[in-house]
Amino acid sequence: MLLSKINNKYISYVGYAKDIKQRVILHNNSKGAKFTKGNFWKIIYKKRYLSKNLAMVEEYKLKKDYKKRSLIKIRYLKKNSLMK
């Protein structure tokens, strides 16, 4: 899960990648998904899976689970003292 601050609001993005570091570089250079273009993204949550199929199933679930995404985002912001 990636996080970016846009107009004083934190926005999250969920995606699958084989090479997560390279994927974030692409997103930050406006060569990733259309949604991520033009913003600086930071990895705030990652998880490894044994198969691509399982990873994509879990990615889909997290994309739809806004409550869990919000909890991950809040936990990250508190841990890094970005939340007031």
Biopython code that builds the backbone (N, CA, C, O; Angstrom):
import numpy as np
from Bio.PDB.StructureBuilder import StructureBuilder

atoms = [
    (1, "MET", "N", (0.848, -1.161, 0.000)),
    (1, "MET", "CA", (0.000, 0.000, 0.000)),
    (1, "MET", "C", (0.897, 1.228, 0.000)),
    (1, "MET", "O", (1.866, 1.307, 0.754)),
    (2, "LEU", "N", (0.561, 2.175, -0.850)),
    (2, "LEU", "CA", (1.322, 3.409, -0.958)),
    (2, "LEU", "C", (0.513, 4.557, -0.387)),
    (2, "LEU", "O", (-0.715, 4.495, -0.325)),
    (3, "LEU", "N", (1.211, 5.610, 0.031)),
    (3, "LEU", "CA", (0.556, 6.778, 0.602)),
    (3, "LEU", "C", (1.152, 8.037, -0.014)),
    (3, "LEU", "O", (2.360, 8.131, -0.232)),
    (4, "SER", "N", (0.276, 9.004, -0.292)),
    (4, "SER", "CA", (0.706, 10.287, -0.822)),
    (4, "SER", "C", (-0.137, 11.380, -0.189)),
    (4, "SER", "O", (-1.298, 11.157, 0.155)),
    (5, "LYS", "N", (0.448, 12.565, -0.035)),
    (5, "LYS", "CA", (-0.294, 13.705, 0.505)),
    (5, "LYS", "C", (-0.663, 14.613, -0.661)),
    (5, "LYS", "O", (0.202, 15.151, -1.351)),
    (6, "ILE", "N", (-1.966, 14.769, -0.864)),
    (6, "ILE", "CA", (-2.480, 15.574, -1.963)),
    (6, "ILE", "C", (-3.472, 16.580, -1.386)),
    (6, "ILE", "O", (-4.471, 16.195, -0.777)),
    (7, "ASN", "N", (-3.195, 17.871, -1.579)),
    (7, "ASN", "CA", (-4.070, 18.929, -1.054)),
    (7, "ASN", "C", (-4.351, 18.746, 0.437)),
    (7, "ASN", "O", (-5.503, 18.801, 0.867)),
    (8, "ASN", "N", (-3.292, 18.527, 1.226)),
    (8, "ASN", "CA", (-3.388, 18.342, 2.685)),
    (8, "ASN", "C", (-4.242, 17.146, 3.091)),
    (8, "ASN", "O", (-4.770, 17.114, 4.202)),
    (9, "LYS", "N", (-4.382, 16.171, 2.209)),
    (9, "LYS", "CA", (-5.139, 14.957, 2.507)),
    (9, "LYS", "C", (-4.284, 13.754, 2.102)),
    (9, "LYS", "O", (-3.667, 13.751, 1.037)),
    (10, "TYR", "N", (-4.256, 12.733, 2.963)),
    (10, "TYR", "CA", (-3.485, 11.526, 2.660)),
    (10, "TYR", "C", (-4.335, 10.554, 1.861)),
    (10, "TYR", "O", (-5.438, 10.187, 2.266)),
    (11, "ILE", "N", (-3.797, 10.143, 0.710)),
    (11, "ILE", "CA", (-4.482, 9.240, -0.201)),
    (11, "ILE", "C", (-3.675, 7.943, -0.281)),
    (11, "ILE", "O", (-2.446, 7.972, -0.342)),
    (12, "SER", "N", (-4.376, 6.803, -0.280)),
    (12, "SER", "CA", (-3.682, 5.519, -0.374)),
    (12, "SER", "C", (-3.926, 4.883, -1.742)),
    (12, "SER", "O", (-4.915, 5.165, -2.419)),
    (13, "TYR", "N", (-2.998, 4.023, -2.118)),
    (13, "TYR", "CA", (-3.084, 3.276, -3.372)),
    (13, "TYR", "C", (-2.622, 1.853, -3.087)),
    (13, "TYR", "O", (-1.616, 1.646, -2.409)),
    (14, "VAL", "N", (-3.350, 0.888, -3.599)),
    (14, "VAL", "CA", (-3.010, -0.525, -3.400)),
    (14, "VAL", "C", (-2.705, -1.142, -4.757)),
    (14, "VAL", "O", (-3.440, -0.932, -5.722)),
    (15, "GLY", "N", (-1.623, -1.903, -4.826)),
    (15, "GLY", "CA", (-1.259, -2.551, -6.078)),
    (15, "GLY", "C", (-0.353, -3.748, -5.854)),
    (15, "GLY", "O", (0.231, -3.919, -4.784)),
    (16, "TYR", "N", (-0.251, -4.572, -6.886)),
    (16, "TYR", "CA", (0.610, -5.758, -6.880)),
    (16, "TYR", "C", (1.891, -5.429, -7.643)),
    (16, "TYR", "O", (1.857, -4.715, -8.646)),
    (17, "ALA", "N", (3.014, -5.950, -7.166)),
    (17, "ALA", "CA", (4.287, -5.763, -7.882)),
    (17, "ALA", "C", (5.250, -6.888, -7.538)),
    (17, "ALA", "O", (5.300, -7.352, -6.399)),
    (18, "LYS", "N", (6.014, -7.321, -8.535)),
    (18, "LYS", "CA", (7.080, -8.291, -8.279)),
    (18, "LYS", "C", (8.260, -7.594, -7.609)),
    (18, "LYS", "O", (8.843, -8.121, -6.662)),
    (19, "ASP", "N", (8.606, -6.412, -8.104)),
    (19, "ASP", "CA", (9.723, -5.627, -7.581)),
    (19, "ASP", "C", (9.144, -4.321, -7.053)),
    (19, "ASP", "O", (8.969, -3.360, -7.802)),
    (20, "ILE", "N", (8.849, -4.296, -5.760)),
    (20, "ILE", "CA", (8.137, -3.164, -5.161)),
    (20, "ILE", "C", (8.938, -1.863, -5.233)),
    (20, "ILE", "O", (8.364, -0.799, -5.469)),
    (21, "LYS", "N", (10.246, -1.935, -5.035)),
    (21, "LYS", "CA", (11.058, -0.714, -5.087)),
    (21, "LYS", "C", (11.026, -0.090, -6.478)),
    (21, "LYS", "O", (10.884, 1.125, -6.617)),
    (22, "GLN", "N", (11.156, -0.917, -7.498)),
    (22, "GLN", "CA", (11.126, -0.428, -8.873)),
    (22, "GLN", "C", (9.751, 0.126, -9.216)),
    (22, "GLN", "O", (9.642, 1.123, -9.930)),
    (23, "ARG", "N", (8.712, -0.510, -8.716)),
    (23, "ARG", "CA", (7.344, -0.065, -8.986)),
    (23, "ARG", "C", (7.081, 1.318, -8.382)),
    (23, "ARG", "O", (6.434, 2.153, -9.014)),
    (24, "VAL", "N", (7.575, 1.567, -7.165)),
    (24, "VAL", "CA", (7.405, 2.876, -6.536)),
    (24, "VAL", "C", (8.173, 3.935, -7.326)),
    (24, "VAL", "O", (7.692, 5.056, -7.491)),
    (25, "ILE", "N", (9.358, 3.586, -7.809)),
    (25, "ILE", "CA", (10.134, 4.523, -8.637)),
    (25, "ILE", "C", (9.328, 4.901, -9.876)),
    (25, "ILE", "O", (9.278, 6.072, -10.254)),
    (26, "LEU", "N", (8.698, 3.912, -10.507)),
    (26, "LEU", "CA", (7.865, 4.192, -11.686)),
    (26, "LEU", "C", (6.694, 5.111, -11.322)),
    (26, "LEU", "O", (6.411, 6.072, -12.037)),
    (27, "HIS", "N", (6.025, 4.816, -10.220)),
    (27, "HIS", "CA", (4.899, 5.655, -9.787)),
    (27, "HIS", "C", (5.378, 7.089, -9.539)),
    (27, "HIS", "O", (4.721, 8.044, -9.955)),
    (28, "ASN", "N", (6.502, 7.238, -8.873)),
    (28, "ASN", "CA", (7.003, 8.567, -8.537)),
    (28, "ASN", "C", (7.543, 9.324, -9.750)),
    (28, "ASN", "O", (7.740, 10.537, -9.686)),
    (29, "ASN", "N", (7.782, 8.622, -10.845)),
    (29, "ASN", "CA", (8.216, 9.249, -12.092)),
    (29, "ASN", "C", (7.072, 9.323, -13.103)),
    (29, "ASN", "O", (7.300, 9.462, -14.305)),
    (30, "SER", "N", (5.844, 9.227, -12.602)),
    (30, "SER", "CA", (4.622, 9.313, -13.423)),
    (30, "SER", "C", (4.560, 8.268, -14.533)),
    (30, "SER", "O", (4.023, 8.531, -15.610)),
    (31, "LYS", "N", (5.116, 7.071, -14.265)),
    (31, "LYS", "CA", (5.073, 5.991, -15.247)),
    (31, "LYS", "C", (4.339, 4.775, -14.707)),
    (31, "LYS", "O", (4.394, 3.698, -15.299)),
    (32, "GLY", "N", (3.656, 4.945, -13.589)),
    (32, "GLY", "CA", (2.897, 3.852, -12.993)),
    (32, "GLY", "C", (1.443, 3.945, -13.404)),
    (32, "GLY", "O", (1.130, 4.382, -14.512)),
    (33, "ALA", "N", (0.569, 3.542, -12.530)),
    (33, "ALA", "CA", (-0.863, 3.600, -12.782)),
    (33, "ALA", "C", (-1.312, 5.047, -12.960)),
    (33, "ALA", "O", (-0.717, 5.964, -12.393)),
    (34, "LYS", "N", (-2.347, 5.241, -13.738)),
    (34, "LYS", "CA", (-2.863, 6.580, -14.029)),
    (34, "LYS", "C", (-3.188, 7.351, -12.744)),
    (34, "LYS", "O", (-2.924, 8.551, -12.656)),
    (35, "PHE", "N", (-3.754, 6.670, -11.760)),
    (35, "PHE", "CA", (-4.141, 7.291, -10.489)),
    (35, "PHE", "C", (-2.956, 7.896, -9.748)),
    (35, "PHE", "O", (-3.109, 8.886, -9.033)),
    (36, "THR", "N", (-1.776, 7.306, -9.915)),
    (36, "THR", "CA", (-0.606, 7.718, -9.128)),
    (36, "THR", "C", (0.223, 8.816, -9.783)),
    (36, "THR", "O", (1.142, 9.347, -9.158)),
    (37, "LYS", "N", (-0.079, 9.162, -11.014)),
    (37, "LYS", "CA", (0.750, 10.126, -11.752)),
    (37, "LYS", "C", (0.762, 11.503, -11.101)),
    (37, "LYS", "O", (-0.265, 12.006, -10.646)),
    (38, "GLY", "N", (1.952, 12.097, -11.070)),
    (38, "GLY", "CA", (2.106, 13.456, -10.595)),
    (38, "GLY", "C", (2.208, 13.615, -9.086)),
    (38, "GLY", "O", (2.203, 14.742, -8.589)),
    (39, "ASN", "N", (2.298, 12.532, -8.355)),
    (39, "ASN", "CA", (2.376, 12.593, -6.897)),
    (39, "ASN", "C", (3.582, 11.813, -6.395)),
    (39, "ASN", "O", (4.093, 10.936, -7.091)),
    (40, "PHE", "N", (4.043, 12.136, -5.172)),
    (40, "PHE", "CA", (5.124, 11.384, -4.539)),
    (40, "PHE", "C", (4.494, 10.323, -3.649)),
    (40, "PHE", "O", (3.661, 10.638, -2.799)),
    (41, "TRP", "N", (4.886, 9.072, -3.839)),
    (41, "TRP", "CA", (4.313, 7.935, -3.106)),
    (41, "TRP", "C", (5.358, 7.293, -2.217)),
    (41, "TRP", "O", (6.538, 7.229, -2.562)),
    (42, "LYS", "N", (4.902, 6.813, -1.057)),
    (42, "LYS", "CA", (5.773, 6.147, -0.084)),
    (42, "LYS", "C", (5.119, 4.822, 0.306)),
    (42, "LYS", "O", (3.904, 4.754, 0.494)),
    (43, "ILE", "N", (5.920, 3.783, 0.426)),
    (43, "ILE", "CA", (5.416, 2.467, 0.842)),
    (43, "ILE", "C", (5.093, 2.530, 2.334)),
    (43, "ILE", "O", (5.945, 2.892, 3.146)),
    (44, "ILE", "N", (3.857, 2.175, 2.686)),
    (44, "ILE", "CA", (3.499, 2.163, 4.113)),
    (44, "ILE", "C", (3.084, 0.769, 4.581)),
    (44, "ILE", "O", (2.999, 0.523, 5.785)),
    (45, "TYR", "N", (2.825, -0.147, 3.643)),
    (45, "TYR", "CA", (2.420, -1.502, 4.021)),
    (45, "TYR", "C", (2.750, -2.420, 2.857)),
    (45, "TYR", "O", (2.457, -2.117, 1.701)),
    (46, "LYS", "N", (3.365, -3.549, 3.185)),
    (46, "LYS", "CA", (3.633, -4.545, 2.151)),
    (46, "LYS", "C", (3.537, -5.938, 2.755)),
    (46, "LYS", "O", (3.743, -6.131, 3.953)),
    (47, "LYS", "N", (3.230, -6.882, 1.920)),
    (47, "LYS", "CA", (3.097, -8.257, 2.360)),
    (47, "LYS", "C", (3.527, -9.169, 1.218)),
    (47, "LYS", "O", (3.213, -8.908, 0.056)),
    (48, "ARG", "N", (4.241, -10.234, 1.547)),
    (48, "ARG", "CA", (4.733, -11.183, 0.552)),
    (48, "ARG", "C", (3.814, -12.395, 0.471)),
    (48, "ARG", "O", (3.278, -12.851, 1.481)),
    (49, "TYR", "N", (3.642, -12.901, -0.724)),
    (49, "TYR", "CA", (2.810, -14.097, -0.949)),
    (49, "TYR", "C", (3.595, -15.123, -1.736)),
    (49, "TYR", "O", (4.532, -14.787, -2.460)),
    (50, "LEU", "N", (3.201, -16.385, -1.587)),
    (50, "LEU", "CA", (3.914, -17.474, -2.259)),
    (50, "LEU", "C", (3.581, -17.566, -3.737)),
    (50, "LEU", "O", (4.359, -18.127, -4.509)),
    (51, "SER", "N", (2.442, -17.028, -4.145)),
    (51, "SER", "CA", (2.073, -17.084, -5.559)),
    (51, "SER", "C", (1.468, -15.764, -6.008)),
    (51, "SER", "O", (0.899, -15.021, -5.209)),
    (52, "LYS", "N", (1.600, -15.487, -7.285)),
    (52, "LYS", "CA", (1.032, -14.270, -7.861)),
    (52, "LYS", "C", (-0.487, -14.281, -7.726)),
    (52, "LYS", "O", (-1.099, -13.253, -7.432)),
    (53, "ASN", "N", (-1.090, -15.445, -7.941)),
    (53, "ASN", "CA", (-2.543, -15.560, -7.859)),
    (53, "ASN", "C", (-3.050, -15.170, -6.466)),
    (53, "ASN", "O", (-3.998, -14.393, -6.349)),
    (54, "LEU", "N", (-2.437, -15.696, -5.432)),
    (54, "LEU", "CA", (-2.836, -15.374, -4.065)),
    (54, "LEU", "C", (-2.607, -13.894, -3.771)),
    (54, "LEU", "O", (-3.433, -13.256, -3.119)),
    (55, "ALA", "N", (-1.493, -13.346, -4.248)),
    (55, "ALA", "CA", (-1.191, -11.923, -4.042)),
    (55, "ALA", "C", (-2.263, -11.050, -4.680)),
    (55, "ALA", "O", (-2.689, -10.058, -4.089)),
    (56, "MET", "N", (-2.696, -11.410, -5.872)),
    (56, "MET", "CA", (-3.695, -10.601, -6.574)),
    (56, "MET", "C", (-5.076, -10.716, -5.936)),
    (56, "MET", "O", (-5.844, -9.754, -5.943)),
    (57, "VAL", "N", (-5.395, -11.877, -5.390)),
    (57, "VAL", "CA", (-6.660, -12.049, -4.672)),
    (57, "VAL", "C", (-6.665, -11.148, -3.439)),
    (57, "VAL", "O", (-7.652, -10.462, -3.173)),
    (58, "GLU", "N", (-5.567, -11.150, -2.691)),
    (58, "GLU", "CA", (-5.466, -10.328, -1.488)),
    (58, "GLU", "C", (-5.406, -8.834, -1.825)),
    (58, "GLU", "O", (-5.939, -8.004, -1.087)),
    (59, "GLU", "N", (-4.758, -8.500, -2.939)),
    (59, "GLU", "CA", (-4.720, -7.107, -3.390)),
    (59, "GLU", "C", (-6.143, -6.605, -3.648)),
    (59, "GLU", "O", (-6.505, -5.504, -3.231)),
    (60, "TYR", "N", (-6.933, -7.407, -4.327)),
    (60, "TYR", "CA", (-8.317, -7.038, -4.632)),
    (60, "TYR", "C", (-9.119, -6.810, -3.348)),
    (60, "TYR", "O", (-9.877, -5.846, -3.242)),
    (61, "LYS", "N", (-8.942, -7.707, -2.377)),
    (61, "LYS", "CA", (-9.653, -7.569, -1.099)),
    (61, "LYS", "C", (-9.278, -6.263, -0.387)),
    (61, "LYS", "O", (-10.147, -5.550, 0.114)),
    (62, "LEU", "N", (-7.977, -5.961, -0.349)),
    (62, "LEU", "CA", (-7.529, -4.752, 0.332)),
    (62, "LEU", "C", (-8.009, -3.497, -0.405)),
    (62, "LEU", "O", (-8.343, -2.495, 0.228)),
    (63, "LYS", "N", (-8.043, -3.551, -1.738)),
    (63, "LYS", "CA", (-8.535, -2.405, -2.508)),
    (63, "LYS", "C", (-9.971, -2.060, -2.133)),
    (63, "LYS", "O", (-10.348, -0.889, -2.113)),
    (64, "LYS", "N", (-10.765, -3.071, -1.838)),
    (64, "LYS", "CA", (-12.182, -2.871, -1.528)),
    (64, "LYS", "C", (-12.440, -2.621, -0.040)),
    (64, "LYS", "O", (-13.510, -2.131, 0.322)),
    (65, "ASP", "N", (-11.485, -2.948, 0.823)),
    (65, "ASP", "CA", (-11.661, -2.833, 2.267)),
    (65, "ASP", "C", (-11.136, -1.481, 2.757)),
    (65, "ASP", "O", (-10.010, -1.387, 3.246)),
    (66, "TYR", "N", (-11.959, -0.436, 2.624)),
    (66, "TYR", "CA", (-11.535, 0.909, 2.976)),
    (66, "TYR", "C", (-11.291, 1.072, 4.476)),
    (66, "TYR", "O", (-10.476, 1.898, 4.887)),
    (67, "LYS", "N", (-11.987, 0.296, 5.284)),
    (67, "LYS", "CA", (-11.788, 0.364, 6.735)),
    (67, "LYS", "C", (-10.378, -0.116, 7.099)),
    (67, "LYS", "O", (-9.683, 0.530, 7.884)),
    (68, "LYS", "N", (-9.965, -1.237, 6.532)),
    (68, "LYS", "CA", (-8.626, -1.767, 6.803)),
    (68, "LYS", "C", (-7.559, -0.822, 6.259)),
    (68, "LYS", "O", (-6.539, -0.598, 6.911)),
    (69, "ARG", "N", (-7.785, -0.271, 5.079)),
    (69, "ARG", "CA", (-6.838, 0.674, 4.500)),
    (69, "ARG", "C", (-6.687, 1.897, 5.398)),
    (69, "ARG", "O", (-5.582, 2.398, 5.603)),
    (70, "SER", "N", (-7.801, 2.366, 5.923)),
    (70, "SER", "CA", (-7.787, 3.527, 6.810)),
    (70, "SER", "C", (-7.011, 3.227, 8.092)),
    (70, "SER", "O", (-6.247, 4.067, 8.568)),
    (71, "LEU", "N", (-7.204, 2.039, 8.647)),
    (71, "LEU", "CA", (-6.477, 1.648, 9.864)),
    (71, "LEU", "C", (-4.973, 1.583, 9.618)),
    (71, "LEU", "O", (-4.184, 2.029, 10.450)),
    (72, "ILE", "N", (-4.579, 1.027, 8.475)),
    (72, "ILE", "CA", (-3.158, 0.945, 8.116)),
    (72, "ILE", "C", (-2.588, 2.356, 7.969)),
    (72, "ILE", "O", (-1.489, 2.643, 8.443)),
    (73, "LYS", "N", (-3.339, 3.224, 7.315)),
    (73, "LYS", "CA", (-2.907, 4.607, 7.093)),
    (73, "LYS", "C", (-2.752, 5.353, 8.417)),
    (73, "LYS", "O", (-1.744, 6.026, 8.634)),
    (74, "ILE", "N", (-3.740, 5.237, 9.298)),
    (74, "ILE", "CA", (-3.694, 5.903, 10.601)),
    (74, "ILE", "C", (-2.529, 5.388, 11.436)),
    (74, "ILE", "O", (-1.819, 6.174, 12.063)),
    (75, "ARG", "N", (-2.331, 4.079, 11.446)),
    (75, "ARG", "CA", (-1.224, 3.489, 12.197)),
    (75, "ARG", "C", (0.117, 4.024, 11.696)),
    (75, "ARG", "O", (0.997, 4.346, 12.494)),
    (76, "TYR", "N", (0.269, 4.117, 10.387)),
    (76, "TYR", "CA", (1.504, 4.640, 9.815)),
    (76, "TYR", "C", (1.715, 6.105, 10.188)),
    (76, "TYR", "O", (2.813, 6.498, 10.582)),
    (77, "LEU", "N", (0.660, 6.910, 10.061)),
    (77, "LEU", "CA", (0.771, 8.341, 10.337)),
    (77, "LEU", "C", (1.092, 8.600, 11.810)),
    (77, "LEU", "O", (1.882, 9.487, 12.130)),
    (78, "LYS", "N", (0.478, 7.826, 12.700)),
    (78, "LYS", "CA", (0.767, 7.974, 14.137)),
    (78, "LYS", "C", (2.202, 7.567, 14.446)),
    (78, "LYS", "O", (2.909, 8.251, 15.186)),
    (79, "LYS", "N", (2.620, 6.446, 13.870)),
    (79, "LYS", "CA", (3.968, 5.928, 14.116)),
    (79, "LYS", "C", (5.022, 6.926, 13.653)),
    (79, "LYS", "O", (6.080, 7.047, 14.270)),
    (80, "ASN", "N", (4.739, 7.631, 12.579)),
    (80, "ASN", "CA", (5.701, 8.566, 12.002)),
    (80, "ASN", "C", (5.391, 10.024, 12.382)),
    (80, "ASN", "O", (5.913, 10.955, 11.769)),
    (81, "SER", "N", (4.554, 10.204, 13.377)),
    (81, "SER", "CA", (4.196, 11.535, 13.912)),
    (81, "SER", "C", (3.739, 12.517, 12.848)),
    (81, "SER", "O", (4.036, 13.708, 12.937)),
    (82, "LEU", "N", (3.022, 12.034, 11.844)),
    (82, "LEU", "CA", (2.518, 12.899, 10.789)),
    (82, "LEU", "C", (1.068, 13.306, 11.047)),
    (82, "LEU", "O", (0.501, 14.142, 10.344)),
    (83, "MET", "N", (0.495, 12.696, 12.064)),
    (83, "MET", "CA", (-0.900, 12.966, 12.370)),
    (83, "MET", "C", (-0.989, 13.880, 13.579)),
    (83, "MET", "O", (-0.262, 13.690, 14.553)),
    (84, "LYS", "N", (-1.858, 14.856, 13.530)),
    (84, "LYS", "CA", (-2.015, 15.790, 14.653)),
    (84, "LYS", "C", (-3.255, 15.508, 15.422)),
    (84, "LYS", "O", (-3.544, 16.198, 16.401)),
]
sb = StructureBuilder()
sb.init_structure("model")
sb.init_model(0)
sb.init_chain("A")
sb.init_seg("    ")
for serial, (resi, resn, name, xyz) in enumerate(atoms, 1):
    if name == "N":
        sb.init_residue(resn, " ", resi, " ")
    sb.init_atom(name, np.array(xyz, "f"), 0.0, 1.0, " ", f" {name:<3s}", serial, name[0])
structure = sb.get_structure()
